[in-house]
Amino acid sequence: MSNSLVIVNTGCANISSVKFAFERLGINVDVSDDVKVIAKAQRVLLPGVGSAPAAMSSINKKALASCLRGLTQPTLGVCLGMQLMVTDSQEGEFGKTDLTSSLNLIPGHVKRMQVGNLRLPHMGWNRVTSKLANPLFVGIPDGEHFYFVHSYAIDNYAHTLATCHYSSAKKQSDIGVVPIHANAELVDAGPMSAKPISAKPISAEQLKADIGTTFSAAIHKDNFFGVQFHPERSSDAGAQLLKNFIQL
């Protein structure tokens, strides 16, 4: 592929793994915080690891916000990068409860996940279900597993492309059986493994307590796309999604 991609150097993200994932697909990748380079890119990726306040502080210090808001080419936010695309986040600075204002590329709000007795962060493999046909998930079976690490999320709403459900059991019939979706009871095989490998059976008590939550696994508006999971850690499905993005 000859398509070029610029990964935005926000100053607070580990971007080597996602850079290598694109390079394995034959994509020319540049990492930059130069607004002129970003604005001229064919595709832009907004990475993110860490907290929303730290990321937005770095973006503002680098004077990147206006550039990012003015992009018209396909732009993908990954994990925290997706959360930075919406209006604001409940993830405030340490010891504070104020909302963090984000880029407002897509209307929406990031909230701390309400998961009952389940543990946070939501970490490991989990199934992603598309709400409608969309180019980002072409060639990816519905219900495919992707790798997640997060404690904050965006609700299932008007701009949701795909959802994920985090719980120990989805329905009464799951009592006493091993769930096949990743969750807090799962024995995680690690981010580079093909699938989760084992889990504990679900009890009636757990089903009552572990209410879980459904959240946006992917969002979209105009040229902006976001995914809550890490495609660069999500085996073949993740590689296909990155390839789909480059072909937008």
LOVONU-226828 format. One line per 3 residues: number of its first residue (from 1); their letters; for each residue y, x negated, z of C-alpha. Coordinates in pm, 1 decimal, always signed. Example, Ala and Ser with C-alpha at 12.3 -4.5 7.8 and 13.67 -1.06 7.14 Angstrom:
1	AS	-450.0 -1230.0 +780.0; -106.0 -1367.0 +714.0
! end
This chain:
1	MSN	+0.0 +0.0 +0.0; +349.4 -124.2 -76.6; +537.8 +110.9 +159.5
4	SLV	+759.5 -63.1 +411.1; +802.7 +36.4 +772.5; +1051.5 -56.2 +1041.6
7	IVN	+943.9 -33.1 +1404.6; +1251.7 +12.8 +1621.6; +1283.5 -265.0 +1877.2
10	TGC	+1400.0 -56.9 +2171.9; +1363.3 -352.8 +2406.3; +1122.6 -173.8 +2638.5
13	ANI	+802.3 -120.8 +2443.4; +491.5 -324.1 +2372.2; +489.3 -290.4 +1995.3
16	SSV	+235.3 -554.9 +1894.7; -65.1 -319.3 +1894.1; +99.6 -55.0 +1676.5
19	KFA	+237.9 -325.4 +1445.5; -111.2 -469.7 +1397.1; -253.4 -121.1 +1335.9
22	FER	-17.6 -71.1 +1040.3; -76.3 -423.1 +909.6; -451.1 -354.4 +903.5
25	LGI	-367.1 -72.1 +661.7; -179.6 -312.4 +435.0; +166.6 -193.0 +539.4
28	NVD	+464.9 -427.5 +538.4; +608.1 -404.1 +890.5; +943.7 -520.4 +1023.1
31	VSD	+1050.4 -498.9 +1386.6; +1425.0 -463.9 +1424.2; +1713.0 -335.0 +1634.3
34	DVK	+1958.5 -387.0 +1346.8; +2097.5 -45.6 +1254.3; +2143.7 -150.1 +891.7
37	VIA	+1778.9 -252.0 +860.7; +1660.7 +66.1 +1032.2; +1879.8 +292.0 +818.2
40	KAQ	+1746.2 +142.3 +491.5; +1378.5 +155.5 +588.5; +1139.0 +376.7 +392.3
43	RVL	+969.3 +483.1 +716.6; +1073.2 +439.6 +1080.9; +857.1 +431.9 +1392.1
46	LPG	+997.8 +484.2 +1741.7; +755.9 +330.6 +1994.1; +762.1 +376.1 +2366.4
49	VGS	+593.5 +249.5 +2679.5; +747.2 +288.8 +3021.9; +1004.6 +534.8 +3149.6
52	APA	+1252.7 +757.7 +2969.8; +1556.2 +635.4 +3170.1; +1482.7 +269.1 +3094.7
55	AMS	+1417.1 +340.5 +2726.4; +1733.9 +545.8 +2677.5; +1939.5 +286.8 +2864.7
58	SIN	+1812.1 +16.6 +2630.1; +1867.7 +233.6 +2321.0; +2225.1 +305.1 +2427.2
61	KKA	+2297.9 -58.6 +2510.7; +2173.7 -158.4 +2165.9; +2388.4 +117.9 +2009.1
64	LAS	+2085.5 +263.3 +1832.1; +2125.7 +631.7 +1921.3; +2367.8 +726.7 +1643.1
67	CLR	+2159.0 +545.4 +1383.7; +1838.9 +720.2 +1494.5; +2007.0 +1061.1 +1493.7
70	GLT	+2125.5 +1002.3 +1137.3; +1788.0 +910.8 +986.9; +1668.2 +1118.7 +693.0
73	QPT	+1348.3 +928.4 +609.6; +1013.1 +1012.2 +773.8; +1029.2 +899.6 +1137.2
76	LGV	+740.9 +896.9 +1384.5; +771.7 +877.8 +1763.2; +466.0 +759.4 +1957.7
79	CLG	+394.2 +848.6 +2321.4; +723.4 +790.6 +2507.0; +882.7 +758.3 +2162.8
82	MQL	+794.0 +1123.4 +2098.2; +939.5 +1226.2 +2434.2; +1265.0 +1046.6 +2351.5
85	MVT	+1296.3 +1259.7 +2036.4; +1365.8 +1583.0 +2224.6; +1669.6 +1700.1 +2423.7
88	DSQ	+1599.3 +1571.8 +2773.5; +1335.2 +1466.1 +3024.2; +1259.8 +1543.5 +3386.9
91	EGE	+1169.7 +1177.1 +3426.0; +1479.0 +1052.6 +3605.5; +1565.5 +711.2 +3741.7
94	FGK	+1373.7 +597.8 +4048.9; +1478.6 +800.1 +4352.6; +1685.6 +1045.3 +4146.8
97	TDL	+1610.1 +1391.8 +4014.7; +1873.2 +1410.9 +3740.4; +1753.5 +1486.7 +3388.1
100	TSS	+1752.4 +1201.0 +3139.7; +1938.6 +1291.3 +2820.4; +1736.0 +1190.8 +2516.2
103	LNL	+1801.8 +1165.6 +2141.3; +1787.5 +1540.2 +2066.2; +1630.6 +1487.6 +1724.0
106	IPG	+1406.2 +1787.8 +1792.4; +1493.5 +2063.7 +2040.4; +1269.6 +2051.0 +2345.6
109	HVK	+1225.0 +1938.4 +2703.7; +991.5 +1689.7 +2871.2; +846.8 +1802.5 +3204.9
112	RMQ	+619.0 +1645.7 +3461.4; +269.2 +1776.6 +3396.0; +147.4 +2050.0 +3633.7
115	VGN	-227.8 +1995.0 +3654.7; -342.1 +2137.7 +3987.9; -592.9 +1905.1 +4153.0
118	LRL	-637.1 +1685.0 +3847.8; -511.9 +1329.8 +3856.5; -210.6 +1186.5 +3679.0
121	PHM	-158.6 +1006.1 +3455.7; -365.1 +1194.8 +3201.5; -549.5 +890.1 +3070.4
124	GWN	-836.6 +865.2 +2827.5; -979.0 +1043.8 +2526.4; -902.4 +1411.1 +2471.2
127	RVT	-929.3 +1662.2 +2190.3; -632.9 +1754.4 +1971.4; -615.2 +2092.5 +1797.1
130	SKL	-374.3 +2162.1 +1511.2; -173.3 +2484.6 +1525.8; -122.0 +2491.5 +1150.5
133	ANP	-199.7 +2287.8 +842.4; +27.8 +1985.0 +832.1; +40.8 +1653.6 +644.8
136	LFV	+13.5 +1436.8 +956.1; -344.4 +1550.2 +1025.8; -482.0 +1558.7 +671.0
139	GIP	-839.3 +1428.3 +664.5; -875.6 +1449.5 +1043.7; -1125.7 +1707.5 +1174.1
142	DGE	-974.2 +1965.6 +1406.0; -1069.9 +1889.7 +1764.9; -1086.7 +1514.0 +1701.7
145	HFY	-1038.4 +1285.1 +2001.6; -725.4 +1072.3 +2052.0; -630.6 +836.4 +2333.7
148	FVH	-366.4 +946.8 +2588.0; -179.2 +779.9 +2875.7; +101.8 +992.4 +3023.3
151	SYA	+224.6 +1196.6 +3321.0; +503.4 +1384.9 +3141.7; +465.9 +1618.0 +2846.1
154	IDN	+631.9 +1876.2 +2622.3; +511.1 +2236.3 +2644.5; +340.3 +2410.8 +2355.5
157	YAH	+641.0 +2563.1 +2175.4; +804.6 +2640.9 +1840.3; +803.6 +2279.0 +1714.5
160	TLA	+445.7 +2200.7 +1820.0; +215.7 +2080.4 +1540.1; -91.8 +2026.2 +1756.6
163	TCH	-193.7 +2084.8 +2116.1; -413.4 +1923.2 +2378.2; -566.8 +2084.0 +2687.2
166	YSS	-613.5 +1873.3 +2998.6; -851.0 +2025.7 +3253.3; -1195.8 +1986.4 +3404.0
169	AKK	-1323.5 +2305.2 +3241.3; -1177.9 +2546.9 +2990.1; -1379.7 +2857.7 +3070.4
172	QSD	-1623.3 +3012.1 +3316.6; -1922.0 +2916.3 +3101.1; -1838.6 +2548.5 +3158.4
175	IGV	-1957.7 +2566.7 +3521.7; -2245.5 +2327.5 +3576.0; -2220.7 +2162.3 +3233.9
178	VPI	-2076.0 +1829.9 +3130.2; -1741.4 +1877.3 +2949.0; -1715.6 +1708.6 +2611.0
181	HAN	-1338.2 +1673.4 +2624.9; -1179.1 +1384.1 +2813.7; -1043.0 +1467.6 +3158.4
184	AEL	-1011.0 +1340.9 +3513.2; -1386.5 +1377.0 +3569.5; -1462.0 +1167.6 +3264.4
187	VDA	-1602.1 +816.7 +3285.2; -1365.8 +653.4 +3035.8; -1521.6 +407.5 +2792.3
190	GPM	-1187.0 +240.2 +2726.3; -917.6 +271.0 +2460.5; -1106.7 +99.0 +2181.3
193	SAK	-1436.4 +283.2 +2223.2; -1534.7 +547.4 +1972.3; -1579.7 +834.0 +2223.2
196	PIS	-1604.1 +904.1 +2598.8; -1949.8 +824.4 +2726.8; -2024.7 +1032.2 +3036.4
199	AKP	-1884.7 +1287.3 +3278.0; -1962.3 +1477.0 +3598.1; -2075.1 +1841.5 +3590.1
202	ISA	-1810.4 +2105.7 +3666.1; -1849.2 +2314.9 +3982.8; -1715.3 +2665.2 +4045.4
205	EQL	-1478.4 +2521.5 +4304.5; -1340.1 +2268.5 +4059.7; -1295.0 +2534.7 +3793.7
208	KAD	-1082.4 +2737.3 +4035.9; -876.5 +2437.8 +4154.1; -837.8 +2232.5 +3838.3
211	IGT	-612.6 +2468.8 +3645.0; -505.7 +2207.8 +3393.1; -242.5 +2251.4 +3126.7
214	TFS	-194.1 +2280.2 +2751.1; +81.7 +2064.1 +2604.0; +218.7 +1942.6 +2271.8
217	AAI	+6.8 +1663.8 +2130.1; +228.5 +1648.9 +1819.1; +569.0 +1792.9 +1728.9
220	HKD	+779.5 +1815.7 +1412.5; +1119.8 +1912.5 +1281.1; +1257.8 +1816.6 +939.2
223	NFF	+1182.6 +1445.2 +884.2; +1097.3 +1379.7 +1250.1; +738.8 +1373.3 +1377.6
226	GVQ	+608.4 +1282.5 +1721.2; +265.3 +1229.7 +1876.8; +197.7 +1211.3 +2249.8
229	FHP	-120.4 +1007.6 +2207.4; -156.1 +646.1 +2092.8; -283.6 +644.8 +1732.1
232	ERS	-311.1 +265.3 +1737.9; -574.0 +301.7 +2014.3; -749.4 +603.7 +1866.8
235	SDA	-1010.7 +447.0 +1637.8; -1061.2 +596.7 +1289.6; -869.7 +918.2 +1359.4
238	GAQ	-565.2 +721.7 +1469.7; -580.7 +499.0 +1164.1; -598.2 +806.1 +939.1
241	LLK	-292.8 +956.9 +1107.6; -92.1 +637.2 +1056.3; -201.5 +631.9 +692.1
244	NFI	-91.5 +994.2 +655.3; +247.9 +911.4 +801.4; +301.7 +629.0 +552.3
247	QL	+219.4 +870.6 +269.4; +477.0 +1130.7 +375.0
! end
